[in-house]
Every structure is written in C-alpha cells, then in structure tokens.
C-alpha cells in the first residue's frame, strides 16, 4: 500500500495531513520542506519523478517576494497577499503533477502574528466556500517567548484552526542562526536543546484540542549551512522525547510525537537517518535548495557569457541574435533543473522515494 492509497493527489487538509504523517512515521521516512515562490514547479516536478509526497512552504519573507518587493509590508500586507497568491498557485497546479502536497507557512514569530492572522482569515474564507482551508498547515514559532506564553498562544490559535482542519506546527527550544529577521546567532548553547518535560507540556496542552499538530524540538539545530564541527546536532535526543511521552501515556502508543527537523541543510546523512528513526516526519532544507537553484543559473551564465553581453552579436557572428540565451525561460529553467536534482537527493536521504 502506498501513500495514494490513503490520501489523494493535490493539496491535503484535515485528517489527510495526519494520515500522511502517520504513514511517514510508521514507514520511517520524512518529507523535505522547501521554500521559494519561483521554484514551486521544480519541486513538484521532482516529487512527480520520484513518486513522493512533498511539502511546499512559504516563509514571511518569501511570501512578500511572491507578491513583489515593490509592495509595502509595514503591516504584513505584502506577506499576506503573497502567501495567498502562492497557495492558489500551488492548488491550481499540484493535482496535475499527481502528488500529495502539504501546503505550509513557516516560522511566524510573535512580531509577525499579523501575517498569521491574515492567512488564517483567508483559510476561513476559503473554508466557507470549499469546506476545507486554503493551506494545509501553519507554523507558530514563539520559541523566543517564555514556555508558558508560547504554549498558551499556540493553544489559542489552535482552537481556531482545528475546526477548519488545519495542522499546527509549533517550536519549543531555539533554532540557532538567522532567518526572516529572527536572529539567534548569539543564543546560549543550552537553549539549542529542548527538554522532554517541555515537549510533554506542549503535547498535554495541544492534544486536548486536536491530534493534528507537530513539534519542532531543538537538538542543536541551526539555520543555514555551517562549517563541519561548528554545530553539534544530537538527533538521538529525539528518542528520549518519544520514550518520555510513551511512559506518560502508559505505553499505549509507540512514538506518539510528530517531530520536525529545522535547520536540516548541511546535515550528514547519518544525522538525518537518526532523526527519521526517532519520529521526524518533516525536515527543512531551504538553504541547500536555494544554493542548488543558484548553481544552475550561475553555470549557465558563466558557460554562455559570450552570448549574454548584448542583444545582438556573439561568438558565432556580429549579427547573431541572443534571444534564445537571455530569455528568462531559458536560464531560469537551468536553475529549476539543478533544484529538481537537489530535491530528489533530499527525498532520498529521508527515505521518501517511491512512496505513492
């Protein structure tokens, strides 16, 4: 039995998201989470080629870019509009690729809650017409706040999300580095490792509302790519969270937690494997995929430099036109090609191949 036996192709919502993550946890694979408005189609292409479900996310900054950097964003209006536009684009094309897609919004810090509110309003309006939300899943990253406040705000929003069939991802513990204006580069090392009791406090609060949530627990994670040896990941700690929760639940359910691996770019294959074995169902690889996308464009520009200096005139002759080289459909496609390969690599590392 494959994924398509339990969920349909296209954007998933409600219980179908949980069914996908339950299947992933049971069969010990995880799904990469990739960001960028301009690479959605390449990600879907890669997923189709290797017969894999995929997660497409939009960050607050990525959403603003989707809408256009020329728009003001002082009230998160560009990020809201861009996220909604990206969601409708994904919904329009995803079914054509024949793969299940989890449509997700990434890190939302407390100062960015107006962005979250705008997306949730769009979910409610879409639900009123279609009986499902526009997105599959949203993330609240209130890890900078005290634990009690983090959990309380998540629970407040989750009560509003659950009736719509929205999945909630929350973060407890700090992910180092910097992303979308949240700078944790100087955070104390001890805060990069979440404790089992913290995870249980989250589970206790959210499970009373709905089972459709996941936890991004910190085990030394850092956004971006880093020099080997500078970051110490301990994915084996995730098993302690699972065992702690199992004991609290009386052993009724093995690996009850849906866990998320943030800052996955640059990780070793062994670290990824250990994380998946310990209940990780989703991993972010944004930085690696951004680099892969650039490489295709960079190599094309370097290799075809003689054809990209003027509109007319190249190494083949002074009167030869260059349109077939500077047409964005040509060089953007080269970035898509290298991105496709990197997404396939991420899926392979996570065991997410031939799952449909």
C-alpha positions as CSV (number, residue, x, y, z in Angstrom):
1,X,0.0,0.0,0.0
2,X,1.3,3.4,-1.0
3,X,0.5,7.0,0.0
4,X,-2.0,7.4,-2.7
5,X,-4.0,4.5,-1.2
6,X,-4.7,6.7,1.9
7,X,-4.6,10.3,0.6
8,X,-5.5,11.9,-2.8
9,X,-3.1,13.9,-5.0
10,X,-3.1,17.6,-4.7
11,X,-3.2,19.8,-1.6
12,X,-4.0,17.9,1.6
13,X,-6.0,19.3,4.5
14,X,-7.6,18.0,7.7
15,X,-7.2,14.4,8.6
16,X,-5.4,13.6,5.4
17,X,-2.4,15.6,6.6
18,X,-2.3,13.5,9.8
19,X,-2.7,10.3,7.7
20,X,0.3,11.2,5.6
21,X,2.4,12.0,8.6
22,X,1.3,8.8,10.4
23,X,2.2,6.8,7.3
24,X,5.6,8.5,7.2
25,X,6.3,7.8,10.8
26,X,5.2,4.2,10.5
27,X,7.3,3.6,7.4
28,X,10.3,5.6,8.7
29,X,10.6,8.3,6.1
30,X,10.2,12.1,6.3
31,X,9.3,14.8,3.8
32,X,11.5,17.7,2.9
33,X,10.2,21.2,3.3
34,X,11.4,23.7,0.6
35,X,10.9,27.4,0.2
36,X,10.8,29.8,-2.7
37,X,8.0,31.2,-4.8
38,X,9.9,30.8,-8.0
39,X,10.7,27.1,-7.6
40,X,7.3,25.6,-6.7
41,X,7.0,23.9,-10.1
42,X,10.5,22.4,-9.9
43,X,9.7,21.0,-6.5
44,X,6.5,19.4,-7.8
45,X,8.4,18.1,-10.9
46,X,10.9,16.4,-8.6
47,X,8.2,14.9,-6.4
48,X,6.4,13.5,-9.5
49,X,9.6,12.0,-10.9
50,X,10.4,10.0,-7.8
51,X,6.8,9.3,-6.8
52,X,6.9,11.1,-3.5
53,X,4.7,13.3,-1.4
54,X,6.1,16.8,-0.8
55,X,5.8,19.8,1.4
56,X,5.8,23.3,-0.1
57,X,6.2,26.1,2.3
58,X,6.2,29.9,2.2
59,X,8.1,32.0,4.7
60,X,7.1,35.5,5.7
61,X,9.9,37.0,3.5
62,X,9.3,34.5,0.7
63,X,5.6,35.5,0.7
64,X,6.4,39.2,0.4
65,X,8.8,38.3,-2.5
66,X,6.0,36.3,-4.2
67,X,3.7,39.4,-4.1
68,X,6.6,41.7,-5.2
69,X,9.3,43.6,-3.4
70,X,7.8,46.8,-4.7
71,X,4.8,46.5,-2.3
72,X,4.8,48.0,1.2
73,X,4.9,45.4,4.0
74,X,4.7,47.6,7.1
75,X,1.5,45.8,8.2
76,X,2.5,42.5,6.6
77,X,0.1,43.2,3.7
78,X,2.6,42.0,1.1
79,X,3.4,38.8,3.0
80,X,-0.3,38.1,3.4
81,X,-1.1,38.7,-0.3
82,X,2.0,36.8,-1.4
83,X,1.2,33.8,0.8
84,X,-2.4,33.7,-0.5
85,X,-1.2,34.0,-4.1
86,X,1.3,31.2,-3.7
87,X,-1.3,29.0,-2.1
88,X,-3.7,29.5,-5.0
89,X,-0.9,28.8,-7.5
90,X,0.0,25.5,-5.7
91,X,-3.6,24.5,-5.6
92,X,-4.0,25.2,-9.3
93,X,-1.1,23.0,-10.5
94,X,-0.5,20.4,-7.8
95,X,-3.1,17.9,-9.0
96,X,-1.6,18.0,-12.5
97,X,1.6,16.6,-11.0
98,X,-0.3,13.8,-9.3
99,X,1.4,14.0,-5.9
100,X,0.1,14.8,-2.4
101,X,1.2,18.2,-1.2
102,X,1.2,19.7,2.2
103,X,0.9,23.5,1.8
104,X,2.6,25.1,4.7
105,X,3.6,28.5,6.1
106,X,6.9,28.6,8.0
107,X,8.3,30.4,11.1
108,X,6.0,33.0,12.4
109,X,7.4,34.9,15.4
110,X,5.3,36.9,17.8
111,X,6.1,40.2,16.0
112,X,4.8,38.6,12.7
113,X,1.4,37.5,14.1
114,X,-0.4,39.9,11.8
115,X,0.9,37.8,8.9
116,X,-0.5,34.7,10.6
117,X,-3.8,36.4,11.2
118,X,-4.1,37.4,7.5
119,X,-3.5,33.8,6.3
120,X,-5.9,32.4,8.9
121,X,-8.6,34.8,7.7
122,X,-8.0,33.6,4.1
123,X,-8.3,30.0,5.4
124,X,-11.7,30.8,7.0
125,X,-13.0,32.5,3.9
126,X,-11.8,29.5,1.7
127,X,-13.4,27.1,4.1
128,X,-16.8,28.9,3.9
129,X,-16.8,28.2,0.2
130,X,-15.0,24.8,-0.1
131,X,-15.3,23.1,3.3
132,X,-11.5,23.0,3.7
133,X,-8.9,25.6,4.4
134,X,-6.7,27.3,1.8
135,X,-3.5,26.0,3.4
136,X,-2.7,22.6,4.9
137,X,-0.6,23.7,7.8
138,X,0.8,26.8,9.6
139,X,3.8,27.2,11.9
140,X,3.9,29.3,15.0
141,X,7.5,30.0,16.2
142,X,7.2,31.5,19.6
143,X,10.3,29.9,20.9
144,X,11.8,33.3,21.8
145,X,8.9,33.7,24.4
146,X,8.7,32.1,27.8
147,X,7.4,28.5,27.5
148,X,4.1,29.2,29.2
149,X,3.3,32.1,26.9
150,X,4.5,30.1,23.8
151,X,2.1,27.2,24.6
152,X,-0.8,29.4,25.6
153,X,-0.7,31.4,22.3
154,X,-0.3,28.2,20.3
155,X,-3.3,26.7,22.1
156,X,-5.4,29.9,21.5
157,X,-4.7,29.8,17.8
158,X,-5.1,26.0,17.6
159,X,-8.6,26.2,18.9
160,X,-9.5,28.5,15.9
161,X,-7.5,26.3,13.5
162,X,-8.8,22.8,14.5
163,X,-12.4,23.2,13.3
164,X,-11.0,24.2,9.8
165,X,-8.9,21.1,9.6
166,X,-5.6,23.0,9.8
167,X,-2.4,21.3,11.1
168,X,-0.3,23.3,13.6
169,X,3.5,23.1,13.8
170,X,5.0,24.8,16.9
171,X,8.6,25.3,18.0
172,X,9.8,24.7,21.5
173,X,13.5,25.4,22.0
174,X,15.7,27.7,19.9
175,X,16.9,27.1,16.3
176,X,20.2,28.9,16.0
177,X,21.3,31.2,13.2
178,X,19.2,33.8,11.5
179,X,16.1,33.6,9.3
180,X,13.4,36.0,8.3
181,X,14.5,38.7,10.7
182,X,14.8,36.3,13.8
183,X,18.4,36.4,14.8
184,X,19.5,33.7,17.2
185,X,23.2,33.7,16.3
186,X,24.3,34.7,19.8
187,X,21.9,32.5,21.8
188,X,23.3,30.4,24.7
189,X,24.1,26.9,23.6
190,X,22.0,25.3,26.3
191,X,18.8,26.8,24.7
192,X,19.5,24.8,21.5
193,X,18.4,21.6,23.2
194,X,14.8,21.0,24.2
195,X,14.0,19.0,27.3
196,X,11.5,16.1,27.4
197,X,9.3,17.8,30.0
198,X,8.9,20.8,27.7
199,X,7.7,18.5,24.9
200,X,5.3,16.8,27.2
201,X,3.8,20.2,28.3
202,X,3.2,21.0,24.7
203,X,1.7,17.6,24.0
204,X,-0.6,17.8,27.0
205,X,-2.0,21.2,26.0
206,X,-2.4,20.7,22.3
207,X,-3.7,17.1,22.3
208,X,-6.8,18.3,24.2
209,X,-7.7,20.4,21.2
210,X,-6.8,18.1,18.3
211,X,-4.3,15.4,17.3
212,X,-3.2,17.4,14.2
213,X,0.0,19.1,15.4
214,X,3.7,18.6,15.3
215,X,6.6,19.9,17.4
216,X,9.9,21.4,16.2
217,X,12.1,20.3,19.1
218,X,15.6,21.7,19.2
219,X,18.5,19.3,19.2
220,X,21.3,21.7,18.3
221,X,19.7,22.9,15.0
222,X,21.0,26.0,13.2
223,X,19.5,27.7,10.2
224,X,21.8,27.8,7.1
225,X,24.9,25.8,6.2
226,X,27.8,25.8,8.6
227,X,31.4,24.6,8.7
228,X,31.6,20.9,9.8
229,X,32.3,20.7,13.5
230,X,30.9,24.1,14.4
231,X,27.4,22.8,15.1
232,X,26.7,19.7,17.2
233,X,23.4,18.0,16.3
234,X,22.1,15.3,18.6
235,X,19.1,13.7,16.9
236,X,19.3,10.8,19.2
237,X,17.8,13.1,21.9
238,X,14.5,12.9,20.0
239,X,14.1,9.3,21.1
240,X,14.2,10.5,24.7
241,X,11.2,12.7,24.0
242,X,9.3,9.8,22.4
243,X,10.1,7.5,25.3
244,X,9.1,10.1,27.9
245,X,5.8,10.7,26.1
246,X,5.2,6.9,25.8
247,X,5.7,6.5,29.5
248,X,3.4,9.3,30.4
249,X,0.7,7.8,28.1
250,X,1.1,4.4,29.8
251,X,2.8,2.7,26.9
252,X,-0.3,2.7,24.8
253,X,1.2,4.3,21.8
254,X,4.8,4.0,20.4
255,X,6.5,7.1,19.2
256,X,3.4,9.3,19.8
257,X,5.0,12.6,18.8
258,X,5.2,14.1,15.3
259,X,8.6,15.8,15.3
260,X,10.1,18.3,12.9
261,X,13.8,18.9,11.9
262,X,14.5,22.5,11.4
263,X,17.9,23.7,10.1
264,X,18.4,20.5,8.1
265,X,20.6,22.0,5.4
266,X,24.2,20.8,5.7
267,X,23.3,17.8,8.0
268,X,25.0,14.4,7.5
269,X,23.1,11.5,6.1
270,X,23.6,9.7,9.4
271,X,22.1,12.6,11.4
272,X,19.1,12.6,9.0
273,X,18.6,8.9,9.3
274,X,18.7,9.0,13.1
275,X,16.2,11.9,13.2
276,X,13.8,10.0,10.9
277,X,14.1,6.8,13.0
278,X,13.1,8.9,16.1
279,X,9.8,10.2,14.6
280,X,10.8,13.2,12.5
281,X,8.2,13.4,9.6
282,X,9.4,16.8,8.1
283,X,12.8,18.4,7.5
284,X,13.6,21.9,6.3
285,X,16.3,22.1,3.6
286,X,15.7,25.6,2.4
287,X,19.3,26.8,2.3
288,X,20.5,23.8,0.3
289,X,17.8,24.1,-2.2
290,X,18.5,27.9,-2.6
291,X,22.1,27.1,-3.4
292,X,21.1,24.3,-5.9
293,X,18.8,26.8,-7.7
294,X,21.6,29.3,-8.0
295,X,24.1,26.8,-9.3
296,X,22.1,26.0,-12.4
297,X,21.7,29.7,-13.3
298,X,25.3,30.5,-12.3
299,X,26.8,27.8,-14.5
300,X,24.6,28.8,-17.5
301,X,25.7,32.5,-17.2
302,X,29.3,31.5,-17.0
303,X,29.2,29.0,-19.8
304,X,27.2,31.2,-22.1
305,X,28.9,34.5,-21.2
306,X,29.7,35.3,-24.8
307,X,26.0,35.2,-25.7
308,X,24.8,37.4,-22.8
309,X,26.7,40.7,-23.3
310,X,24.5,42.2,-26.0
311,X,21.1,41.5,-27.6
312,X,22.9,41.0,-31.0
313,X,26.4,39.7,-31.5
314,X,28.0,36.6,-30.1
315,X,31.0,34.3,-30.8
316,X,29.1,32.9,-33.8
317,X,28.9,36.3,-35.5
318,X,28.4,40.0,-35.0
319,X,24.8,39.9,-36.4
320,X,23.7,36.7,-34.5
321,X,20.8,37.3,-32.1
322,X,21.0,36.2,-28.4
323,X,17.3,36.0,-27.5
324,X,17.3,32.2,-27.1
325,X,20.0,32.7,-24.4
326,X,18.7,35.7,-22.4
327,X,15.1,34.7,-22.5
328,X,14.3,34.1,-18.7
329,X,12.5,30.8,-19.7
330,X,15.9,29.5,-20.7
331,X,18.2,30.5,-17.7
332,X,15.5,30.2,-15.0
333,X,14.9,26.7,-16.3
334,X,18.5,25.8,-15.7
335,X,18.1,26.8,-12.0
336,X,15.0,24.6,-11.9
337,X,16.9,21.6,-13.3
338,X,19.6,21.7,-10.6
339,X,16.9,22.3,-7.9
340,X,15.0,19.2,-9.1
341,X,18.1,17.1,-8.6
342,X,18.7,18.5,-5.1
343,X,15.1,17.9,-4.0
344,X,15.4,14.3,-5.2
345,X,18.6,14.0,-3.1
346,X,16.8,15.3,-0.1
347,X,13.9,12.9,-0.6
348,X,16.4,10.0,-1.0
349,X,18.2,10.9,2.2
350,X,14.8,11.0,4.0
351,X,13.6,7.7,2.6
352,X,10.9,9.5,0.7
353,X,11.1,7.7,-2.7
354,X,8.6,5.5,-4.5
355,X,6.0,6.2,-1.7
356,X,3.0,6.7,-3.9
